[in-house]
Amino acid sequence: MTDDVSKPQPDALVQLLAASSALEPVQTTGPVQTTGPVQTTGPVQPEGASTNAAANPTAGNAWLGRYSHSLMGVFGTPQRVLVRGNGALVWDADGKEYLDLLGGIAVNALGHAHPFVTSVVASQLATLGHVSNFFTSPTQIALAERLLALCAAPKGSKVFFANSGAEANEAAFKLARAHGKKHSPEGGPARNTIIALEGAFHGRTMGALAMTAKQAYREPFEPMPPGVLHIAFNDIAALQSAVDETVAAVILEPIQGEAGVRPLSAEYLQAARDITRRAGALLILDEVQTGIGRTGEWFAGIPKTGANAGPNASDASDSRAAIGSVDVPDAVTLAKGLGGGFPIGALVTFGAGPSELLSAGQHGTTFGGNPVATAAALATLHVIESTDVLENVRRVGAVLRQGLAATKGVMEVRAFGLLIGFDLDHPIAAEVVRMALDAGFIINSPGPSTIRLAPPLILTEAQANQFLAALPGILAQAAQAAQAAQGATSTKGESS
Ligand SMILES: *Cc1c(COP(=O)(O)O)cnc(C)c1O
């Protein structure tokens, strides 16, 4: 590679990576292990990893060997090393093609390497990449305005930009505490409790984790930030009795994604709005996974009105009609699909009350809302708005829903646009994920018997049918593999 880094060099990345493979692996105290010590519930390392690594330094196994020496083990061993994507397809380091039915966990809304998003991001980065929040930029302001319009947010509503779902929820956590401080009764008990639901997933940072229900995620890091109470899922009576004048906020996912795509009922959402309003608590919707067109509507839990309405907003037959919505929440958190693959999160506050709770100096971020991230989101929203993406989500989602329901070995199907969970008749979800990968499909198991799909919103009907055609074979192979493995270490479903 030429050393002149002051000029554009189209092949520079390829050369940087090639140069890196020539580097000696970092020496640890013992001998270097090429296959890596990380224990995994994912696929077993194929045989001959070290031989491949020596023969071909760009092979998947060579990269995974290096991964195990340089990346923290929190994700286990990655399933594959991915090098390239196009639309709903990705390719691994060994040249194998996959249909990506997980979309980076509901992130790659427009698939991989979308030309419009790519060009907008590149031109913004080449113009002005980052400024601190001592300054603002046109893309930041335009995106905030766009989001408020899409949310049909009332006058006085505002946006705070973060970099991830967890960070958006951290902001929501602070919003709840600020609300509680401002609205605690004189001389009465402090209003500082946050109510979340059993099965909830709100992220992995400490505040977000405190609102996340899963013991295995929480317990190693206790004590949690105090004041979060988890109550039964979709149980109006439990909510009614939990929400009193000590409650600052209730946080809900309209559809619990990590818990296996489980919707709250329309009645529950409406009751949650009524109960929180009466008690003076905030109602916060976590739409990190369900927002930005995922369900075939812009948002899962906000009503389809005005700018928020999709092309067929009144079509009662769409699967989205099965869940309800909140007339106006007090806040909504967004992330995953918002940047079309570029990291960005947002907290939208509805109306002047919630929007004025956090004042200058009370919250902040270095990266949040930077020009490139907000340009990526503007581009993503523009493509969804100006093409038939939402309609496609409803149509292809229905194809998958019907096809899955007709597949032997599939029990319940919970499909909301292209956010789909389905249960298997046996706890073999981990094997199904593995066999699907071998067959060229990326899917996910949020539980031992549950599969989740969250493909790019641009998935075609033909691609959906490809998966449906392969699924019976994948399920049969997985059942065989599970039987063969009986007595061996039991595998568990992984979620993120
Ligand atoms: C993924 C997710 C989060 C966390 O988002 P990160 O970007 O991983 O921090 C929070 N809430 C919900 C509902 C999610 O699905």
The ligand as an SDF file (V2000), in Angstrom:
LIG
                    3D

 15 15  0  0  0  0  0  0  0  0999 V2000
  -32.3150   -4.3650   21.2100 C   0  0  0  0  0  0  0  0  0  0  0  0
  -33.2260   -3.7230   22.1790 C   0  0  0  0  0  0  0  0  0  0  0  0
  -32.7430   -2.8000   23.1240 C   0  0  0  0  0  0  0  0  0  0  0  0
  -31.2790   -2.5120   23.2920 C   0  0  0  0  0  0  0  0  0  0  0  0
  -30.7230   -1.9160   22.1720 O   0  0  0  0  0  0  0  0  0  0  0  0
  -29.1300   -1.8660   22.0010 P   0  0  0  0  0  0  0  0  0  0  0  0
  -28.9320   -1.0380   20.7780 O   0  0  0  0  0  0  0  0  0  0  0  0
  -28.6770   -3.2910   21.8620 O   0  0  0  0  0  0  0  0  0  0  0  0
  -28.5740   -1.2420   23.2120 O   0  0  0  0  0  0  0  0  0  0  0  0
  -33.6580   -2.1860   23.9410 C   0  0  0  0  0  0  0  0  0  0  0  0
  -34.9680   -2.4470   23.8510 N   0  0  0  0  0  0  0  0  0  0  0  0
  -35.4630   -3.3240   22.9600 C   0  0  0  0  0  0  0  0  0  0  0  0
  -36.9390   -3.5630   22.8930 C   0  0  0  0  0  0  0  0  0  0  0  0
  -34.6110   -3.9990   22.0980 C   0  0  0  0  0  0  0  0  0  0  0  0
  -35.0970   -4.8940   21.2380 O   0  0  0  0  0  0  0  0  0  0  0  0
  1  2  1  0
  2  3  1  0
  2 14  2  0
  3  4  1  0
  3 10  2  0
  4  5  1  0
  5  6  1  0
  6  7  2  0
  6  8  1  0
  6  9  1  0
 10 11  1  0
 11 12  2  0
 12 13  1  0
 12 14  1  0
 14 15  1  0
M  END
$$$$
